[in-house]
Amino acid sequence: MTHDTHSLVAAADVSGTAVYGADDSRVGTIDRVMIDKISGKVAYAVMSFGGVLGIGGDERPVPWNTLTYDTGLGGFKTSITEQQLRDAPQAETGWEANRDWHDRTYAAYGTVPHYI
């Protein structure tokens, strides 16, 4: 993603964008975004983390409202720790339609669900 100052970005351009922790260290990378078809709101960023050079890493959907774009870093900032990522529910088959999974995921990150 570029360091443009405008506020709109194509979903495809979010893929590959770095995510940084509170200490500005790189936590992971956004693979894709998940958009609520009814509300049109971005619900999750599916983020990869861990591993070396993209190999052996893990993947977790994280609530979009836990990310803030930082123009200075050219990526997203989050207060989510790597341990929270590891402890959060993994994306299992059918997670997109599983309300219990969503509730557990938002609880793991201590944030309000996109559907409330």
Jmol script that loads the backbone (N, CA, C; Angstrom):
load data "model"
ATOM      1  N   MET A   1       0.857  -1.169   0.000  1.00  0.00           N
ATOM      2  CA  MET A   1       0.000   0.000   0.000  1.00  0.00           C
ATOM      3  C   MET A   1       0.899   1.227   0.000  1.00  0.00           C
ATOM      4  N   THR A   2       0.494   2.243  -0.708  1.00  0.00           N
ATOM      5  CA  THR A   2       1.295   3.454  -0.800  1.00  0.00           C
ATOM      6  C   THR A   2       1.017   4.380   0.373  1.00  0.00           C
ATOM      7  N   HIS A   3       1.790   5.437   0.475  1.00  0.00           N
ATOM      8  CA  HIS A   3       1.653   6.419   1.548  1.00  0.00           C
ATOM      9  C   HIS A   3       0.733   7.564   1.142  1.00  0.00           C
ATOM     10  N   ASP A   4      -0.241   7.292   0.258  1.00  0.00           N
ATOM     11  CA  ASP A   4      -1.183   8.327  -0.160  1.00  0.00           C
ATOM     12  C   ASP A   4      -1.927   8.894   1.049  1.00  0.00           C
ATOM     13  N   THR A   5      -2.343  10.150   0.927  1.00  0.00           N
ATOM     14  CA  THR A   5      -3.023  10.798   2.040  1.00  0.00           C
ATOM     15  C   THR A   5      -4.540  10.747   1.929  1.00  0.00           C
ATOM     16  N   HIS A   6      -5.083  10.240   0.803  1.00  0.00           N
ATOM     17  CA  HIS A   6      -6.541  10.145   0.702  1.00  0.00           C
ATOM     18  C   HIS A   6      -7.033   8.964   1.533  1.00  0.00           C
ATOM     19  N   SER A   7      -8.326   8.949   1.855  1.00  0.00           N
ATOM     20  CA  SER A   7      -8.834   7.970   2.817  1.00  0.00           C
ATOM     21  C   SER A   7      -9.393   6.690   2.191  1.00  0.00           C
ATOM     22  N   LEU A   8      -9.596   6.640   0.904  1.00  0.00           N
ATOM     23  CA  LEU A   8     -10.142   5.437   0.283  1.00  0.00           C
ATOM     24  C   LEU A   8      -9.033   4.559  -0.278  1.00  0.00           C
ATOM     25  N   VAL A   9      -9.253   3.253  -0.192  1.00  0.00           N
ATOM     26  CA  VAL A   9      -8.290   2.300  -0.733  1.00  0.00           C
ATOM     27  C   VAL A   9      -9.056   1.096  -1.259  1.00  0.00           C
ATOM     28  N   ALA A  10      -8.598   0.528  -2.350  1.00  0.00           N
ATOM     29  CA  ALA A  10      -9.214  -0.681  -2.893  1.00  0.00           C
ATOM     30  C   ALA A  10      -8.871  -1.860  -1.992  1.00  0.00           C
ATOM     31  N   ALA A  11      -9.820  -2.752  -1.799  1.00  0.00           N
ATOM     32  CA  ALA A  11      -9.586  -3.923  -0.953  1.00  0.00           C
ATOM     33  C   ALA A  11      -8.360  -4.700  -1.422  1.00  0.00           C
ATOM     34  N   ALA A  12      -8.175  -4.810  -2.722  1.00  0.00           N
ATOM     35  CA  ALA A  12      -7.025  -5.543  -3.254  1.00  0.00           C
ATOM     36  C   ALA A  12      -5.702  -4.903  -2.830  1.00  0.00           C
ATOM     37  N   ASP A  13      -5.704  -3.580  -2.648  1.00  0.00           N
ATOM     38  CA  ASP A  13      -4.474  -2.884  -2.258  1.00  0.00           C
ATOM     39  C   ASP A  13      -4.147  -3.048  -0.780  1.00  0.00           C
ATOM     40  N   VAL A  14      -5.107  -3.498   0.015  1.00  0.00           N
ATOM     41  CA  VAL A  14      -4.858  -3.731   1.439  1.00  0.00           C
ATOM     42  C   VAL A  14      -4.045  -5.011   1.628  1.00  0.00           C
ATOM     43  N   SER A  15      -4.249  -5.982   0.736  1.00  0.00           N
ATOM     44  CA  SER A  15      -3.501  -7.234   0.810  1.00  0.00           C
ATOM     45  C   SER A  15      -2.010  -6.962   0.741  1.00  0.00           C
ATOM     46  N   GLY A  16      -1.278  -7.564   1.658  1.00  0.00           N
ATOM     47  CA  GLY A  16       0.171  -7.384   1.701  1.00  0.00           C
ATOM     48  C   GLY A  16       0.631  -6.233   2.575  1.00  0.00           C
ATOM     49  N   THR A  17      -0.310  -5.456   3.103  1.00  0.00           N
ATOM     50  CA  THR A  17       0.054  -4.326   3.952  1.00  0.00           C
ATOM     51  C   THR A  17       0.502  -4.824   5.321  1.00  0.00           C
ATOM     52  N   ALA A  18       1.578  -4.251   5.815  1.00  0.00           N
ATOM     53  CA  ALA A  18       2.128  -4.637   7.110  1.00  0.00           C
ATOM     54  C   ALA A  18       1.238  -4.166   8.255  1.00  0.00           C
ATOM     55  N   VAL A  19       1.272  -4.923   9.348  1.00  0.00           N
ATOM     56  CA  VAL A  19       0.589  -4.560  10.583  1.00  0.00           C
ATOM     57  C   VAL A  19       1.664  -4.444  11.662  1.00  0.00           C
ATOM     58  N   TYR A  20       1.631  -3.335  12.389  1.00  0.00           N
ATOM     59  CA  TYR A  20       2.626  -3.040  13.417  1.00  0.00           C
ATOM     60  C   TYR A  20       1.974  -3.008  14.791  1.00  0.00           C
ATOM     61  N   GLY A  21       2.718  -3.446  15.786  1.00  0.00           N
ATOM     62  CA  GLY A  21       2.241  -3.427  17.160  1.00  0.00           C
ATOM     63  C   GLY A  21       2.405  -2.064  17.789  1.00  0.00           C
ATOM     64  N   ALA A  22       2.024  -1.962  19.054  1.00  0.00           N
ATOM     65  CA  ALA A  22       2.087  -0.694  19.784  1.00  0.00           C
ATOM     66  C   ALA A  22       3.500  -0.134  19.843  1.00  0.00           C
ATOM     67  N   ASP A  23       4.511  -1.009  19.773  1.00  0.00           N
ATOM     68  CA  ASP A  23       5.916  -0.563  19.829  1.00  0.00           C
ATOM     69  C   ASP A  23       6.509  -0.338  18.441  1.00  0.00           C
ATOM     70  N   ASP A  24       5.657  -0.298  17.413  1.00  0.00           N
ATOM     71  CA  ASP A  24       6.041  -0.095  16.017  1.00  0.00           C
ATOM     72  C   ASP A  24       6.812  -1.270  15.410  1.00  0.00           C
ATOM     73  N   SER A  25       6.837  -2.415  16.091  1.00  0.00           N
ATOM     74  CA  SER A  25       7.472  -3.590  15.501  1.00  0.00           C
ATOM     75  C   SER A  25       6.434  -4.309  14.642  1.00  0.00           C
ATOM     76  N   ARG A  26       6.906  -4.896  13.574  1.00  0.00           N
ATOM     77  CA  ARG A  26       5.996  -5.573  12.640  1.00  0.00           C
ATOM     78  C   ARG A  26       5.427  -6.833  13.293  1.00  0.00           C
ATOM     79  N   VAL A  27       4.091  -6.949  13.266  1.00  0.00           N
ATOM     80  CA  VAL A  27       3.393  -8.082  13.868  1.00  0.00           C
ATOM     81  C   VAL A  27       2.991  -9.094  12.793  1.00  0.00           C
ATOM     82  N   GLY A  28       2.616  -8.605  11.632  1.00  0.00           N
ATOM     83  CA  GLY A  28       2.160  -9.495  10.573  1.00  0.00           C
ATOM     84  C   GLY A  28       1.802  -8.723   9.324  1.00  0.00           C
ATOM     85  N   THR A  29       1.018  -9.378   8.462  1.00  0.00           N
ATOM     86  CA  THR A  29       0.629  -8.810   7.175  1.00  0.00           C
ATOM     87  C   THR A  29      -0.835  -9.135   6.912  1.00  0.00           C
ATOM     88  N   ILE A  30      -1.540  -8.193   6.325  1.00  0.00           N
ATOM     89  CA  ILE A  30      -2.936  -8.438   5.955  1.00  0.00           C
ATOM     90  C   ILE A  30      -2.969  -9.219   4.645  1.00  0.00           C
ATOM     91  N   ASP A  31      -3.685 -10.343   4.670  1.00  0.00           N
ATOM     92  CA  ASP A  31      -3.844 -11.161   3.472  1.00  0.00           C
ATOM     93  C   ASP A  31      -5.055 -10.731   2.657  1.00  0.00           C
ATOM     94  N   ARG A  32      -6.165 -10.456   3.367  1.00  0.00           N
ATOM     95  CA  ARG A  32      -7.394 -10.056   2.681  1.00  0.00           C
ATOM     96  C   ARG A  32      -8.336  -9.429   3.701  1.00  0.00           C
ATOM     97  N   VAL A  33      -9.361  -8.762   3.209  1.00  0.00           N
ATOM     98  CA  VAL A  33     -10.376  -8.190   4.087  1.00  0.00           C
ATOM     99  C   VAL A  33     -11.698  -8.908   3.833  1.00  0.00           C
ATOM    100  N   MET A  34     -12.509  -8.960   4.885  1.00  0.00           N
ATOM    101  CA  MET A  34     -13.822  -9.588   4.801  1.00  0.00           C
ATOM    102  C   MET A  34     -14.864  -8.498   5.036  1.00  0.00           C
ATOM    103  N   ILE A  35     -15.781  -8.350   4.084  1.00  0.00           N
ATOM    104  CA  ILE A  35     -16.774  -7.278   4.112  1.00  0.00           C
ATOM    105  C   ILE A  35     -18.155  -7.876   4.388  1.00  0.00           C
ATOM    106  N   ASP A  36     -18.876  -7.263   5.320  1.00  0.00           N
ATOM    107  CA  ASP A  36     -20.253  -7.677   5.610  1.00  0.00           C
ATOM    108  C   ASP A  36     -21.119  -7.301   4.411  1.00  0.00           C
ATOM    109  N   LYS A  37     -21.747  -8.282   3.780  1.00  0.00           N
ATOM    110  CA  LYS A  37     -22.537  -8.029   2.572  1.00  0.00           C
ATOM    111  C   LYS A  37     -23.751  -7.151   2.837  1.00  0.00           C
ATOM    112  N   ILE A  38     -24.327  -7.237   4.024  1.00  0.00           N
ATOM    113  CA  ILE A  38     -25.535  -6.478   4.325  1.00  0.00           C
ATOM    114  C   ILE A  38     -25.214  -5.020   4.652  1.00  0.00           C
ATOM    115  N   SER A  39     -24.284  -4.800   5.584  1.00  0.00           N
ATOM    116  CA  SER A  39     -23.981  -3.433   6.022  1.00  0.00           C
ATOM    117  C   SER A  39     -22.958  -2.734   5.130  1.00  0.00           C
ATOM    118  N   GLY A  40     -22.145  -3.520   4.424  1.00  0.00           N
ATOM    119  CA  GLY A  40     -21.080  -2.941   3.616  1.00  0.00           C
ATOM    120  C   GLY A  40     -19.842  -2.588   4.426  1.00  0.00           C
ATOM    121  N   LYS A  41     -19.859  -2.866   5.736  1.00  0.00           N
ATOM    122  CA  LYS A  41     -18.716  -2.554   6.592  1.00  0.00           C
ATOM    123  C   LYS A  41     -17.652  -3.638   6.481  1.00  0.00           C
ATOM    124  N   VAL A  42     -16.395  -3.212   6.577  1.00  0.00           N
ATOM    125  CA  VAL A  42     -15.319  -4.193   6.675  1.00  0.00           C
ATOM    126  C   VAL A  42     -15.407  -4.792   8.069  1.00  0.00           C
ATOM    127  N   ALA A  43     -15.499  -6.104   8.144  1.00  0.00           N
ATOM    128  CA  ALA A  43     -15.637  -6.793   9.426  1.00  0.00           C
ATOM    129  C   ALA A  43     -14.285  -7.277   9.953  1.00  0.00           C
ATOM    130  N   TYR A  44     -13.482  -7.885   9.083  1.00  0.00           N
ATOM    131  CA  TYR A  44     -12.214  -8.470   9.500  1.00  0.00           C
ATOM    132  C   TYR A  44     -11.113  -8.179   8.484  1.00  0.00           C
ATOM    133  N   ALA A  45      -9.900  -8.199   8.991  1.00  0.00           N
ATOM    134  CA  ALA A  45      -8.717  -8.309   8.157  1.00  0.00           C
ATOM    135  C   ALA A  45      -8.143  -9.673   8.491  1.00  0.00           C
ATOM    136  N   VAL A  46      -7.985 -10.517   7.500  1.00  0.00           N
ATOM    137  CA  VAL A  46      -7.361 -11.813   7.741  1.00  0.00           C
ATOM    138  C   VAL A  46      -5.865 -11.573   7.684  1.00  0.00           C
ATOM    139  N   MET A  47      -5.209 -11.840   8.813  1.00  0.00           N
ATOM    140  CA  MET A  47      -3.816 -11.463   8.993  1.00  0.00           C
ATOM    141  C   MET A  47      -2.933 -12.684   9.157  1.00  0.00           C
ATOM    142  N   SER A  48      -1.789 -12.688   8.498  1.00  0.00           N
ATOM    143  CA  SER A  48      -0.806 -13.751   8.705  1.00  0.00           C
ATOM    144  C   SER A  48       0.272 -13.211   9.628  1.00  0.00           C
ATOM    145  N   PHE A  49       0.817 -14.105  10.443  1.00  0.00           N
ATOM    146  CA  PHE A  49       1.847 -13.707  11.401  1.00  0.00           C
ATOM    147  C   PHE A  49       2.718 -14.909  11.722  1.00  0.00           C
ATOM    148  N   GLY A  50       3.881 -14.627  12.312  1.00  0.00           N
ATOM    149  CA  GLY A  50       4.814 -15.701  12.647  1.00  0.00           C
ATOM    150  C   GLY A  50       5.480 -16.231  11.393  1.00  0.00           C
ATOM    151  N   GLY A  51       6.209 -17.282  11.520  1.00  0.00           N
ATOM    152  CA  GLY A  51       6.889 -17.878  10.377  1.00  0.00           C
ATOM    153  C   GLY A  51       8.068 -17.040   9.934  1.00  0.00           C
ATOM    154  N   VAL A  52       8.730 -17.511   8.897  1.00  0.00           N
ATOM    155  CA  VAL A  52       9.896 -16.828   8.344  1.00  0.00           C
ATOM    156  C   VAL A  52       9.686 -16.659   6.848  1.00  0.00           C
ATOM    157  N   LEU A  53       9.775 -15.431   6.378  1.00  0.00           N
ATOM    158  CA  LEU A  53       9.602 -15.115   4.960  1.00  0.00           C
ATOM    159  C   LEU A  53       8.284 -15.662   4.405  1.00  0.00           C
ATOM    160  N   GLY A  54       7.238 -15.581   5.243  1.00  0.00           N
ATOM    161  CA  GLY A  54       5.919 -16.024   4.805  1.00  0.00           C
ATOM    162  C   GLY A  54       5.707 -17.527   4.836  1.00  0.00           C
ATOM    163  N   ILE A  55       6.686 -18.268   5.353  1.00  0.00           N
ATOM    164  CA  ILE A  55       6.584 -19.717   5.411  1.00  0.00           C
ATOM    165  C   ILE A  55       6.415 -20.156   6.862  1.00  0.00           C
ATOM    166  N   GLY A  56       5.480 -21.062   7.100  1.00  0.00           N
ATOM    167  CA  GLY A  56       5.283 -21.604   8.439  1.00  0.00           C
ATOM    168  C   GLY A  56       4.528 -20.672   9.374  1.00  0.00           C
ATOM    169  N   GLY A  57       3.939 -19.652   8.822  1.00  0.00           N
ATOM    170  CA  GLY A  57       3.187 -18.714   9.646  1.00  0.00           C
ATOM    171  C   GLY A  57       1.796 -19.217   9.956  1.00  0.00           C
ATOM    172  N   ASP A  58       1.048 -18.390  10.625  1.00  0.00           N
ATOM    173  CA  ASP A  58      -0.317 -18.709  11.004  1.00  0.00           C
ATOM    174  C   ASP A  58      -1.211 -17.599  10.487  1.00  0.00           C
ATOM    175  N   GLU A  59      -2.505 -17.817  10.512  1.00  0.00           N
ATOM    176  CA  GLU A  59      -3.451 -16.849   9.972  1.00  0.00           C
ATOM    177  C   GLU A  59      -4.631 -16.722  10.925  1.00  0.00           C
ATOM    178  N   ARG A  60      -5.061 -15.482  11.173  1.00  0.00           N
ATOM    179  CA  ARG A  60      -6.232 -15.231  12.009  1.00  0.00           C
ATOM    180  C   ARG A  60      -7.009 -14.046  11.441  1.00  0.00           C
ATOM    181  N   PRO A  61      -8.337 -14.152  11.409  1.00  0.00           N
ATOM    182  CA  PRO A  61      -9.143 -12.972  11.139  1.00  0.00           C
ATOM    183  C   PRO A  61      -9.122 -12.080  12.386  1.00  0.00           C
ATOM    184  N   VAL A  62      -8.818 -10.809  12.209  1.00  0.00           N
ATOM    185  CA  VAL A  62      -8.842  -9.869  13.332  1.00  0.00           C
ATOM    186  C   VAL A  62      -9.889  -8.799  13.030  1.00  0.00           C
ATOM    187  N   PRO A  63     -10.636  -8.377  14.034  1.00  0.00           N
ATOM    188  CA  PRO A  63     -11.653  -7.351  13.804  1.00  0.00           C
ATOM    189  C   PRO A  63     -11.037  -6.095  13.197  1.00  0.00           C
ATOM    190  N   TRP A  64     -11.669  -5.590  12.168  1.00  0.00           N
ATOM    191  CA  TRP A  64     -11.181  -4.403  11.474  1.00  0.00           C
ATOM    192  C   TRP A  64     -11.022  -3.224  12.424  1.00  0.00           C
ATOM    193  N   ASN A  65     -11.921  -3.130  13.424  1.00  0.00           N
ATOM    194  CA  ASN A  65     -11.863  -1.983  14.332  1.00  0.00           C
ATOM    195  C   ASN A  65     -10.688  -2.042  15.308  1.00  0.00           C
ATOM    196  N   THR A  66      -9.837  -3.068  15.192  1.00  0.00           N
ATOM    197  CA  THR A  66      -8.616  -3.117  16.004  1.00  0.00           C
ATOM    198  C   THR A  66      -7.418  -2.549  15.253  1.00  0.00           C
ATOM    199  N   LEU A  67      -7.651  -2.109  14.020  1.00  0.00           N
ATOM    200  CA  LEU A  67      -6.570  -1.599  13.167  1.00  0.00           C
ATOM    201  C   LEU A  67      -6.775  -0.121  12.855  1.00  0.00           C
ATOM    202  N   THR A  68      -5.683   0.609  12.833  1.00  0.00           N
ATOM    203  CA  THR A  68      -5.702   2.022  12.466  1.00  0.00           C
ATOM    204  C   THR A  68      -4.555   2.259  11.490  1.00  0.00           C
ATOM    205  N   TYR A  69      -4.844   2.912  10.370  1.00  0.00           N
ATOM    206  CA  TYR A  69      -3.783   3.144   9.395  1.00  0.00           C
ATOM    207  C   TYR A  69      -2.851   4.235   9.893  1.00  0.00           C
ATOM    208  N   ASP A  70      -1.559   3.982   9.820  1.00  0.00           N
ATOM    209  CA  ASP A  70      -0.524   4.931  10.236  1.00  0.00           C
ATOM    210  C   ASP A  70       0.249   5.364   8.995  1.00  0.00           C
ATOM    211  N   THR A  71       0.064   6.616   8.576  1.00  0.00           N
ATOM    212  CA  THR A  71       0.712   7.092   7.355  1.00  0.00           C
ATOM    213  C   THR A  71       2.230   7.103   7.482  1.00  0.00           C
ATOM    214  N   GLY A  72       2.748   7.332   8.687  1.00  0.00           N
ATOM    215  CA  GLY A  72       4.192   7.343   8.884  1.00  0.00           C
ATOM    216  C   GLY A  72       4.826   5.978   8.674  1.00  0.00           C
ATOM    217  N   LEU A  73       4.114   4.938   9.075  1.00  0.00           N
ATOM    218  CA  LEU A  73       4.621   3.578   8.916  1.00  0.00           C
ATOM    219  C   LEU A  73       4.244   2.979   7.561  1.00  0.00           C
ATOM    220  N   GLY A  74       3.213   3.544   6.936  1.00  0.00           N
ATOM    221  CA  GLY A  74       2.739   2.974   5.678  1.00  0.00           C
ATOM    222  C   GLY A  74       2.067   1.625   5.893  1.00  0.00           C
ATOM    223  N   GLY A  75       1.487   1.449   7.078  1.00  0.00           N
ATOM    224  CA  GLY A  75       0.810   0.198   7.411  1.00  0.00           C
ATOM    225  C   GLY A  75      -0.172   0.433   8.535  1.00  0.00           C
ATOM    226  N   PHE A  76      -0.763  -0.637   9.006  1.00  0.00           N
ATOM    227  CA  PHE A  76      -1.750  -0.547  10.068  1.00  0.00           C
ATOM    228  C   PHE A  76      -1.106  -0.760  11.429  1.00  0.00           C
ATOM    229  N   LYS A  77      -1.610  -0.031  12.421  1.00  0.00           N
ATOM    230  CA  LYS A  77      -1.181  -0.202  13.815  1.00  0.00           C
ATOM    231  C   LYS A  77      -2.278  -0.938  14.564  1.00  0.00           C
ATOM    232  N   THR A  78      -1.859  -1.710  15.556  1.00  0.00           N
ATOM    233  CA  THR A  78      -2.799  -2.424  16.400  1.00  0.00           C
ATOM    234  C   THR A  78      -2.213  -2.574  17.789  1.00  0.00           C
ATOM    235  N   SER A  79      -3.090  -2.729  18.762  1.00  0.00           N
ATOM    236  CA  SER A  79      -2.631  -3.024  20.117  1.00  0.00           C
ATOM    237  C   SER A  79      -2.693  -4.529  20.387  1.00  0.00           C
ATOM    238  N   ILE A  80      -3.106  -5.290  19.383  1.00  0.00           N
ATOM    239  CA  ILE A  80      -3.165  -6.745  19.508  1.00  0.00           C
ATOM    240  C   ILE A  80      -1.743  -7.290  19.599  1.00  0.00           C
ATOM    241  N   THR A  81      -1.542  -8.187  20.544  1.00  0.00           N
ATOM    242  CA  THR A  81      -0.230  -8.816  20.704  1.00  0.00           C
ATOM    243  C   THR A  81      -0.188 -10.136  19.925  1.00  0.00           C
ATOM    244  N   GLU A  82       1.010 -10.618  19.688  1.00  0.00           N
ATOM    245  CA  GLU A  82       1.141 -11.900  18.993  1.00  0.00           C
ATOM    246  C   GLU A  82       0.511 -13.018  19.824  1.00  0.00           C
ATOM    247  N   GLN A  83       0.589 -12.908  21.144  1.00  0.00           N
ATOM    248  CA  GLN A  83      -0.028 -13.925  22.001  1.00  0.00           C
ATOM    249  C   GLN A  83      -1.551 -13.921  21.842  1.00  0.00           C
ATOM    250  N   GLN A  84      -2.159 -12.732  21.752  1.00  0.00           N
ATOM    251  CA  GLN A  84      -3.601 -12.661  21.510  1.00  0.00           C
ATOM    252  C   GLN A  84      -3.949 -13.312  20.175  1.00  0.00           C
ATOM    253  N   LEU A  85      -3.113 -13.080  19.161  1.00  0.00           N
ATOM    254  CA  LEU A  85      -3.350 -13.704  17.858  1.00  0.00           C
ATOM    255  C   LEU A  85      -3.316 -15.220  17.983  1.00  0.00           C
ATOM    256  N   ARG A  86      -2.333 -15.732  18.681  1.00  0.00           N
ATOM    257  CA  ARG A  86      -2.203 -17.182  18.848  1.00  0.00           C
ATOM    258  C   ARG A  86      -3.371 -17.776  19.637  1.00  0.00           C
ATOM    259  N   ASP A  87      -3.876 -17.023  20.628  1.00  0.00           N
ATOM    260  CA  ASP A  87      -4.951 -17.514  21.490  1.00  0.00           C
ATOM    261  C   ASP A  87      -6.343 -17.351  20.882  1.00  0.00           C
ATOM    262  N   ALA A  88      -6.484 -16.491  19.890  1.00  0.00           N
ATOM    263  CA  ALA A  88      -7.793 -16.219  19.280  1.00  0.00           C
ATOM    264  C   ALA A  88      -8.266 -17.423  18.466  1.00  0.00           C
ATOM    265  N   PRO A  89      -9.578 -17.537  18.279  1.00  0.00           N
ATOM    266  CA  PRO A  89     -10.102 -18.652  17.470  1.00  0.00           C
ATOM    267  C   PRO A  89      -9.528 -18.643  16.054  1.00  0.00           C
ATOM    268  N   GLN A  90      -9.157 -19.825  15.594  1.00  0.00           N
ATOM    269  CA  GLN A  90      -8.667 -19.957  14.224  1.00  0.00           C
ATOM    270  C   GLN A  90      -9.842 -19.943  13.258  1.00  0.00           C
ATOM    271  N   ALA A  91      -9.561 -19.571  12.024  1.00  0.00           N
ATOM    272  CA  ALA A  91     -10.599 -19.587  10.989  1.00  0.00           C
ATOM    273  C   ALA A  91     -10.860 -21.035  10.614  1.00  0.00           C
ATOM    274  N   GLU A  92     -11.976 -21.553  11.087  1.00  0.00           N
ATOM    275  CA  GLU A  92     -12.358 -22.930  10.786  1.00  0.00           C
ATOM    276  C   GLU A  92     -13.347 -22.929   9.628  1.00  0.00           C
ATOM    277  N   THR A  93     -13.595 -24.063   9.065  1.00  0.00           N
ATOM    278  CA  THR A  93     -14.540 -24.167   7.960  1.00  0.00           C
ATOM    279  C   THR A  93     -15.888 -23.572   8.369  1.00  0.00           C
ATOM    280  N   GLY A  94     -16.395 -22.658   7.569  1.00  0.00           N
ATOM    281  CA  GLY A  94     -17.687 -22.042   7.820  1.00  0.00           C
ATOM    282  C   GLY A  94     -17.673 -20.920   8.848  1.00  0.00           C
ATOM    283  N   TRP A  95     -16.496 -20.427   9.227  1.00  0.00           N
ATOM    284  CA  TRP A  95     -16.422 -19.384  10.254  1.00  0.00           C
ATOM    285  C   TRP A  95     -17.181 -18.135   9.852  1.00  0.00           C
ATOM    286  N   GLU A  96     -17.252 -17.862   8.573  1.00  0.00           N
ATOM    287  CA  GLU A  96     -17.904 -16.641   8.107  1.00  0.00           C
ATOM    288  C   GLU A  96     -19.370 -16.568   8.524  1.00  0.00           C
ATOM    289  N   ALA A  97     -20.023 -17.724   8.668  1.00  0.00           N
ATOM    290  CA  ALA A  97     -21.451 -17.764   9.001  1.00  0.00           C
ATOM    291  C   ALA A  97     -21.720 -18.254  10.420  1.00  0.00           C
ATOM    292  N   ASN A  98     -20.693 -18.382  11.238  1.00  0.00           N
ATOM    293  CA  ASN A  98     -20.841 -18.946  12.576  1.00  0.00           C
ATOM    294  C   ASN A  98     -20.842 -17.829  13.623  1.00  0.00           C
ATOM    295  N   ARG A  99     -22.024 -17.458  14.119  1.00  0.00           N
ATOM    296  CA  ARG A  99     -22.148 -16.352  15.076  1.00  0.00           C
ATOM    297  C   ARG A  99     -21.370 -16.625  16.364  1.00  0.00           C
ATOM    298  N   ASP A 100     -21.367 -17.866  16.834  1.00  0.00           N
ATOM    299  CA  ASP A 100     -20.597 -18.207  18.039  1.00  0.00           C
ATOM    300  C   ASP A 100     -19.109 -17.936  17.818  1.00  0.00           C
ATOM    301  N   TRP A 101     -18.594 -18.306  16.645  1.00  0.00           N
ATOM    302  CA  TRP A 101     -17.187 -18.049  16.320  1.00  0.00           C
ATOM    303  C   TRP A 101     -16.911 -16.543  16.363  1.00  0.00           C
ATOM    304  N   HIS A 102     -17.787 -15.752  15.765  1.00  0.00           N
ATOM    305  CA  HIS A 102     -17.622 -14.299  15.760  1.00  0.00           C
ATOM    306  C   HIS A 102     -17.608 -13.753  17.191  1.00  0.00           C
ATOM    307  N   ASP A 103     -18.560 -14.204  18.012  1.00  0.00           N
ATOM    308  CA  ASP A 103     -18.626 -13.730  19.401  1.00  0.00           C
ATOM    309  C   ASP A 103     -17.336 -14.057  20.151  1.00  0.00           C
ATOM    310  N   ARG A 104     -16.825 -15.280  19.995  1.00  0.00           N
ATOM    311  CA  ARG A 104     -15.584 -15.674  20.670  1.00  0.00           C
ATOM    312  C   ARG A 104     -14.391 -14.869  20.166  1.00  0.00           C
ATOM    313  N   THR A 105     -14.373 -14.585  18.872  1.00  0.00           N
ATOM    314  CA  THR A 105     -13.262 -13.832  18.294  1.00  0.00           C
ATOM    315  C   THR A 105     -13.251 -12.395  18.811  1.00  0.00           C
ATOM    316  N   TYR A 106     -14.395 -11.732  18.771  1.00  0.00           N
ATOM    317  CA  TYR A 106     -14.443 -10.363  19.276  1.00  0.00           C
ATOM    318  C   TYR A 106     -14.112 -10.320  20.762  1.00  0.00           C
ATOM    319  N   ALA A 107     -14.559 -11.317  21.529  1.00  0.00           N
ATOM    320  CA  ALA A 107     -14.237 -11.377  22.959  1.00  0.00           C
ATOM    321  C   ALA A 107     -12.737 -11.553  23.168  1.00  0.00           C
ATOM    322  N   ALA A 108     -12.089 -12.357  22.326  1.00  0.00           N
ATOM    323  CA  ALA A 108     -10.649 -12.589  22.451  1.00  0.00           C
ATOM    324  C   ALA A 108      -9.854 -11.300  22.279  1.00  0.00           C
ATOM    325  N   TYR A 109     -10.364 -10.388  21.453  1.00  0.00           N
ATOM    326  CA  TYR A 109      -9.676  -9.120  21.206  1.00  0.00           C
ATOM    327  C   TYR A 109     -10.243  -7.969  22.031  1.00  0.00           C
ATOM    328  N   GLY A 110     -11.294  -8.252  22.800  1.00  0.00           N
ATOM    329  CA  GLY A 110     -11.877  -7.237  23.677  1.00  0.00           C
ATOM    330  C   GLY A 110     -12.496  -6.075  22.932  1.00  0.00           C
ATOM    331  N   THR A 111     -13.197  -6.373  21.848  1.00  0.00           N
ATOM    332  CA  THR A 111     -13.797  -5.309  21.041  1.00  0.00           C
ATOM    333  C   THR A 111     -15.248  -5.649  20.691  1.00  0.00           C
ATOM    334  N   VAL A 112     -15.960  -4.660  20.222  1.00  0.00           N
ATOM    335  CA  VAL A 112     -17.385  -4.794  19.907  1.00  0.00           C
ATOM    336  C   VAL A 112     -17.555  -5.401  18.512  1.00  0.00           C
ATOM    337  N   PRO A 113     -18.426  -6.404  18.361  1.00  0.00           N
ATOM    338  CA  PRO A 113     -18.658  -7.023  17.066  1.00  0.00           C
ATOM    339  C   PRO A 113     -19.159  -6.026  16.016  1.00  0.00           C
ATOM    340  N   HIS A 114     -18.820  -6.282  14.776  1.00  0.00           N
ATOM    341  CA  HIS A 114     -19.230  -5.409  13.668  1.00  0.00           C
ATOM    342  C   HIS A 114     -20.740  -5.415  13.464  1.00  0.00           C
ATOM    343  N   TYR A 115     -21.430  -6.433  13.963  1.00  0.00           N
ATOM    344  CA  TYR A 115     -22.869  -6.555  13.740  1.00  0.00           C
ATOM    345  C   TYR A 115     -23.706  -5.930  14.844  1.00  0.00           C
ATOM    346  N   ILE A 116     -23.068  -5.298  15.803  1.00  0.00           N
ATOM    347  CA  ILE A 116     -23.829  -4.624  16.872  1.00  0.00           C
ATOM    348  C   ILE A 116     -23.917  -3.144  16.572  1.00  0.00           C
TER     349      ILE A 116
END
end "model"
wireframe off; spacefill off
backbone 0.3
color backbone group
